[in-house]
Every structure is written in structure tokens, then in C-alpha cells.
């Protein structure tokens, strides 16, 4: 921190993504780890929320849960890792999900008091999105998530995407129909294919 710089307020942040379903993805893991570690180093209260659609077997779900928790433990982050295992039909219902790492009670309290949900790759979906006062859809995989951004614009009023081709994703959509930010378009990506 620079001398004389004012320290920002501590925020309660829920970072949500999908690490449990892709345990072999080292680069995938490192991408999200940088956010968790960096925000904690800045003094923020961070919770990682992973939502895993059940593999269909208790043993498969348990194996993925233990792998995730073990990896978080390697970075002394086990206390900030929560995994919800849900059935496809349950729409991420906290009452019926199985929780690993953090109790359902602590999760409900964290959701209620969080300042912001960073929703990577649409890991948290409606109706669970409504539990968060402020939410932003963080998209780093140009393509499929721009469609969700368009459909869920009212539920995630702030969206960050790295896509240069958002307008080409939605056939027939005009640029004015797509959510945008005050940052503006990427002129370098406007002609990219």
C-alpha cells in the first residue's frame, strides 16, 4: 500500500465457481485461486462457494468434495471453502443440498450479510441469485455465458466479460440489446473471429 493511501473498507465477498467438477484442471484452479488469495491479502472476508450437480452416486460426490477440500487445505483456505452438492432438479436449494466445508447455517448467514457475489461462470443461478443484494457475473470463457448474461441481465445487473464477440453470439441481436458496461467495447476485438 502506498504511503498516505486510505485503506478501503473490508468487504464480505462470495466468490462462486466450479472447481469441484473439474479436479484435473490445474490452470482452471489457479485462475480462481488468485482471486481468493488476493482478496484475502487485501483484508476482505472471502468465501468460495462451489456448486456441484451430483454425479449420481454418494461415493462420486464424496470423492469430488474431499478432493476440493484437500486442495483448499493446501493453501490454508479450507475455512473459506463451501461446496453445495445439488440434484439437477433442486435448483440449488440450500435446504436439500448437501454442504461440505461450511455449515448450511454459516452459508445462509454469509449470503445474507455479503456485500457482493462474484458469480464466475454462472455458478450460482436463479433462484439462489436472489439471496444476494449485489451480484456480478464474471465471465472469462467467451461464448456460452454471454447468452446467460443476456437472459439473466435483470438478475446480474453488473457483468464483466472478456469476450470480444458477444454480439455475434446472439444471432439477430443488436448491440443495443446486449448488456454493456461503462468501460466500453474492445476495439481490438471488434473484428476478431
Secondary structure as UniProt FT lines:
FT   TURN            3..4
FT   STRAND          12..17
FT   HELIX           20..22
FT   TURN            23..24
FT   HELIX           26..41
FT   TURN            42..43
FT   STRAND          45..53
FT   HELIX           58..74
FT   TURN            75..76
FT   HELIX           78..80
FT   STRAND          81..86
FT   HELIX           88..90
FT   TURN            91..92
FT   TURN            94..96
FT   STRAND          98..100
FT   HELIX           104..113
FT   STRAND          116..120
FT   TURN            121..122
FT   TURN            126..127
FT   HELIX           128..131
FT   STRAND          135..139
FT   TURN            142..143
FT   HELIX           144..151
FT   TURN            152..155
FT   STRAND          158..161
FT   HELIX           166..169
FT   TURN            171..172
FT   HELIX           175..177
FT   TURN            182..183
FT   HELIX           187..189
FT   TURN            190..191
//
